[in-house]
Amino acid sequence: MIGCPFCLAQAPDRGDETCATCGHRLPSATSRPAPPRGVSTAPPPGARRLVDAGSSLPLDAAIALVHQLLDLAAHFEAAGTGWRPVPGDFLIDADARLHLSEARGAWRLEGAERFEIKRPLIALGTCLVPAPLVLGAPRLVRLLSAHHEPPTHRVISVADARLELARAERELALPDDDFATMAAITDQGLRRERNEDAVEIASGVARDGGRFFALVVCDGIARSTRAKAAASAAARTARAALERFAEEGDARTANAMVADAIHEAHRAVCSQRFHPGRGEPPGTTIVCALVHRNRLVVGWVGDSRAYWVTGDGATQLTRDHSWIHDVVASGAMSEADALRHPLAHALTRCLGPIEGPGASEIEPDVVTHSLRGSGHVVLCSDGLWTYYRDAVALGRLVGDAGPRANAARIARYLVNNALVRGGGDNVSVAIYAHARG
């Protein structure tokens, strides 16, 4: 009986030298090499299983383990040996050094086979997710996630992984002080080929001398053409309009400023070029917020959301413009039944001409909220809130980021938790940390 290096099943072959479980070709007994030079399977006394210790490690120690895994993998790659470990193969000593209990799943690469680093990364990531990796850069979570498949399923080499790890470390090295009050992240997620979300943030001094903060999140509608361009144009236009309105300080109320910013964003989407008859016209959701002198104004079209989160709980400030919201609110269906309906993700409003040539204008909803005490304004696309459907759950997640977490760390934490839960869609978050007024 030969263990399969692909699915690790200890099952006999089917008489044709293929695994009875997954169907991959099984290596012969002579093609199962000893660990390559530089790889030891004799861990020091007292080493513990990483699956038991990983959640207690600080982030920097976890990143160091990823580097050590890549160093081990480089030895396998140089020796022309494939390697598919399982989480239980990894041990950690008192100095947080990585060791192997055995070189499980090793086989001699033959012909055009190339060394694939993804399986070792997944095995290590299983030991480190959700903690401590949810505190790191989303790029790092994606690298070690079992849910993520690279575009076109190409083979990822050790060099590819080192490059991605270096990029994640550069993101983490950005000065936190620059993003203490406001931050935004948009991430492709783990299952989508491209990112069709867009985020924008800005701050400045209003005409009356008070500081203002503007945040925008847009989610391009997947079935529409140029969804990314639509989201980007809407986000940029709304942010620029909010900045301009606040700095000019004209006679319009803040509610009117936010509504007008959304109308300008709508016109920007409608101006995007597309070919009728070649798919749906461009479309996107939008949610935007303007904060000035302890007053929050939120406007939206679609199902991207805004929340106000304090130590006492969280309040959802928006109501989704969606089929599922309408049928659940009317009592016609339970949320569980509505989620199984083919129209579960259908929008009832959006920006752009996607709903037909007569959709020349849109009707944004606008609400005002007084910011009493300290807290966080959270704007997000459905790539996050679909995993935390009620305000209580999302508010608890913000609190879990830590009592002294700034806006940048909270934004990373929210996005990473969506990735850990599956990352089925693009994920976008914009955060404003409000001090006690």
Order of alpha helices (4+ residues) and beta strands (2+ residues): beta-alpha-alpha-beta-beta-beta-beta-alpha-alpha-alpha-beta-beta-beta-alpha-alpha-beta-beta-beta-beta-alpha-alpha-beta-beta-alpha-alpha-alpha-beta
